[in-house]
Amino acid sequence: MTQKIVPVIMAGGKGTRLWPLSRATAPKQFIQFVGDKTLFQETLERVSDPELYEAPIVVTNEEFRFLVAEQARERAIPLAAILLEPVARNTAAAVAAAATLAADLFGKHTIIQMLASDHEILADKSYFDCIRIARDAAAEGSLVTFGITPTEPATGYGYIEIGAALENGAHKVKRFVEKPALEKAEQMLADGGFYWNSGIFMFPVTELIAELQEHAPDVLKAASKAVSKASRDLDFTRLDADHFAKSPDISIDYAIMEKTSKAAIVPSPFKWSDMGSWDAVWKSGARDDNGNVAAANTTVVNTRNSLVMTHGVHLAVQGMDDVAVIASEDAVYVGPLKDSQNVGQLVKMLASTSATAKFAETHPTSYRPWGGYTSIFNGDRFQVKRIFVTPGKKLSLQKHHHRSEHWIVVKGTAEVTVGENVRMLRENESVYIPLGEVHRLANPGKILLELIEVQTGSYLGEDDIIRIVDEFGRT
């Protein structure tokens, strides 16, 4: 029987290069750019074949834990574990912890596939052919990376030069090359034998741990102790913070792959993008006759080779060439597509001043384990929100010291607790929650519950919530 692969999905990154849609509290892997699935959900579906894969281990952080759980639930994909990093320590520590846990759950001879949650990949026959080649090479003791066939002299990716062929279809790694200048990238493509470093790996756990012990013992020690001292919280496994924080902040490439003699590469012709810039989103999208990638709710006139996307307002673009125009509910980005790699620097500028920091960090829509809310309007002593609650979920039993609330149901059915009274509200019905009153909101139905909430009071911050009972373990 062919050995199954344990996927290890990295889903803790806080990428901001796709601002304003992606932000620190709502990063790109959890956002729907095109279609009805997020990049994280597409990643889950690529590893959902039960004949090829075991249930995945997802590595994320405290802030994104419920997003991970909910988006997996939406696609009905079971998870082996959700591993919570207490602090960010780059990919070496995350892989070491996941490998240690995988050995505990599936056995020490497990093969793991490390993959990012925010890449776009065409999972066709060539993709799964590469997966099987990598699995076979890992089963023979190689630490395998996937090298993407370059389509242009890109300067935003690292490169790998392939060496001698192995019997299983992989090749030895000759050398790794840092992100090159354009002239060097052009020369490498002309010479041939160079591939983009995809950041996707296939590791045999036993050999991986042995190589960590040899080349990065401090990483392995910190990660393995963090797993052994981990605690369970609902469906989550919390790594021990004190031990995990002792790991060096280093990538798996620097820690192992550039040092080991067991590195192998699978040349990979499948379509791949790290979705690291708006330019990459444009290249991966379906373009019209004028070369535009335009999302729904947009009007594009006399415009060419541009990316036009919006989440919220209708966006009209006229007379533009080679630009990205991106609108969220509260911010708009306009810039040349060729400069979109530099959006991260713009976000740092926003974050550096108190007047604009909120645009870099937070999104008008915030997600919670029960659903979430969108801030619609803020005024003096009042604010308006759209609340959405997933079927079968309920908010905490709570009260507020500084505000009262009015709820109006616009879609679905709400079960509302106010004091000792429990009642059902349907569309166009409303309820008033007095200041200081114990209350709760639940969705007993089979469709998403949506309501408008109007808050009034002297203080309207999210920290004015006194939770009395909470099924998600929050205080």
Disulfide bonds with the S-S distance in Angstrom:
none
